[in-house]
Structure formats: structure tokens, C-alpha cells
């Protein structure tokens, strides 16, 4: 059961069991000998859009935690793939996206022909309550959109960033900077008199 109330829309009941919080194991190395826990939670922006009185009817209304949004059937259809994409992301590359991160995948939908670009926006933070290295992911939003990363956008392998944030890797030893030897002042010539 998810935290989201069901939505009746145009004669269909939409449920959100696929967006219930989930615990995942994240292997940080190829051997699987270094693994951290990741708690994943989803936001209602994964299946809603900004409510607009001009565009949306009253039956589009979806309120969650005092935020009024508009239920979006296409975003909902895409969100059904989020559990699978969370697993795929473990092997993927993510990009910096204005104080959060983004991951782009290609998905296929019954309602649209051909593969579609689907972007997932999320926060990733150290789980300070865990007794071992762990992270918490909050998927803020996800919708059809090609990856728009700046040419010099910082990117990481997901597992590298998760391990770094969880502080699962030993800190790198800082090598002392070599000290520069001071040049000796030239000795003055002594003249014989």
C-alpha cells in the first residue's frame, strides 16, 4: 500500500501501490562485497502536473499533503515503470540537475508509438539514522522529457555517487604537498686586497 490516496478519474480507479517506499541493496563493487542500503520514496509529481484552472477540470484535482496538483494519466502510465527503472539506474549514469540529480531512460508506452525519453529527478542524501553506510532517495518528479544536460554537466556512475554520499568508501589519504626548497642567495665574491 502506498501513501497516496487512490484517484477516480473518468470512470477508472487509479491506485499507487507501485509507488510505495522501497528498500534496495546497492552493490558498490563488481564482486558485490561492498553493499549499502537505499531507501526510496516517491513524490506525487511522478503522476501529477501543476493545476491550471484554464486547462484542468475539477475532476483532475489531486491534493496530497496540502498541495493541489492535477492528475495526469500519461505521467501515471509512465510511473508504472519506476520500480524497474530504479533497478536500471544502479547501472546507469546520472547528471547534476540544479541542486538534485537526473537520470534519463528510454521507455515504451501502450498509448504512444515508439520509445520515449523519460527523465527522473531525485535527491540523494546520507541516511544519518542508519548504523551502517546508507542513502535515502526521494524521487521528486518524473515525466517524458529528453535529457537536457549542460555540455559540462557533472555526471557520475550512480553507484559511485551513492557510495560517496553514504561515506562507504574509506577517505582518501591526502598526500602532503612537496615543500619547495628555498633558493639560497648567491654568495658575494670576496675580493683580495
Beta strands, then each sheet from edge to edge (+ up, - down):
strand 1: 7-9
strand 2: 12-14
strand 3: 22-27
strand 4: 35-45
strand 5: 48-50
strand 6: 61-64
strand 7: 67-71
strand 8: 93-96
strand 9: 101-107
strand 10: 116-126
strand 11: 134-144
strand 12: 155-157
sheet 1: 1+ 2-
sheet 2: 3+ 4- 11- 10+ 9- 8+ 12-
sheet 3: 5+ 7- 6+
end
